[in-house]
Amino acid sequence: MTRKQIRDKVLAAVQAIDPISTVTTARRLDLEDGAEIIVINLSQGVVNSESMTTMVEAEITVSIYSKSADDDQLDLTAEPIREALDAEDLGLNFVGFAYSDPAEGDAFNSLTLSYTITYAE
């Protein structure tokens, strides 16, 4: 499996349950007031080539960005995404979440769901 195939599978799963929000694998954000954007990224990976098959353990994130949503609204958007990704047979393991901190100068309110995936390269 390639990194692109992983991103595309997660993208399709999220788009299937949230046809309203913009869902992308692009790293550039262009948010209009009141809009939400959901960004799917592989953020890092570790390669283990000690066996016959090269295995990669990677972190994949699903981030929900909004200029106006509060934590409760972000949670409402994230809940069906997490349920859908848990139900799909993608091999994702949920490992945590993080909210942005406007006090630290973040431009958007956000909630990031973090997963790991192990796959053969």
Beta strands, then each sheet from edge to edge (+ up, - down):
strand 1: 22-24
strand 2: 36-48
strand 3: 55-66
strand 4: 92-99
strand 5: 109-120
sheet 1: 1+ 2+ 3- 5+ 4-
end
